[in-house]
C-alpha cells in the first residue's frame, strides 16, 4: 500500500507543476486554461486560479492576431476552483 501511494505521489509531482503558471507555461491538470469561445471581438476562457497567467497570455495572443489588444472585462467564479474570464479585443488608439 505504501508503494502504491509513493508511486502516485511521484507521478503527480512529475506530471504537473505546483503553484501559479509562469509566463509561457503550457496548461496541465492544475494550471488549467481552456478557450470556451472566441471571435474577432472577444474571447472567453475558463481557467483555474493557477492557470490565470496562461489565460491572460492566450487572450493577448488571440486579440493580437486581429491587430487588437485584449481588454480584461471581468470574471465569474464557478462552483469548482475554476473561473470564467472574458476579454474584449479593441483596436489600439
N, C-alpha and C positions, 0 to 999 in steps of 0.2 A: 504493500500500500504506500509506503514512504517513497519507493522508487517511482511509482506512478505519479505521485504529487510532484516529485522533483522533476520528472520529465515534462510535465505540464507547465511548471513554472519556467523551465528553461525555454520551452517553445514560445511561451507568451512573452518573455523578456527579449528573445531574439527576433520575434516577428513584428513587434510594434515598439515604437519609441515611446518613452514616457514623458509626459509634460506637453506644453503647448508646441505646436509645429514651428519650426524655424523657417525663415523665408526660403522658398524654392523646394520645400518638402513635398512629397507625394502623399496622398491620403492613405491611411491604413485603418485598422479597426478602432483605434481610439481617436485619431486625428481625422475624423470623417469630414467629407465635403462632397456634396452631390448637387449638380445643377438640376433644378426642377423645371424651369422654363427660361427661355431667352429669345430675344429678338433684337432688332437694331435700336430699340428704345429703352430696353431694360433687361435685367437678369435677376432671377430669384434662385437662391441657393440654400439648401438645408445643410447644416453643419453642426458638428459638436463644438463645445466651448474650446477644446484643444485644437480644433481644425479651423479656427477663426482666421488665422493668417492665410491659410490655403484658400478660403472663400474670398477674402479680400483680393488676393492676387488673381484669382480666377475672374472676378468681376472686372478688375482693371484691364486684364488682357482681353477679355471679351469686348469691352467698350472701345479699347484701343484699336481693335480690328476694324471698327467703323469710323476711326478718326475722332473718337469722342473720349471723354473722361467719365469715370464711374463716380457717381454721387450717391453716397450711402443714404438710404431713406428710412431705415429702421429694421427692427427685428421683432419676432413674436416667439416666445418660449413655448416649446411643445411639452407634452406630458412626459416625454423621455428627457434625456440630457441634451437633446438637440434643439437648435434654434433655426428658424427660417428667416433669412435676411434678404432684403430687396435693395437693388441699386438702380438708379436711372442713368442712362447714357446721355450726356449733354455735350453739345459742341463747345469746344473751348472758345472763350470770348476774349 
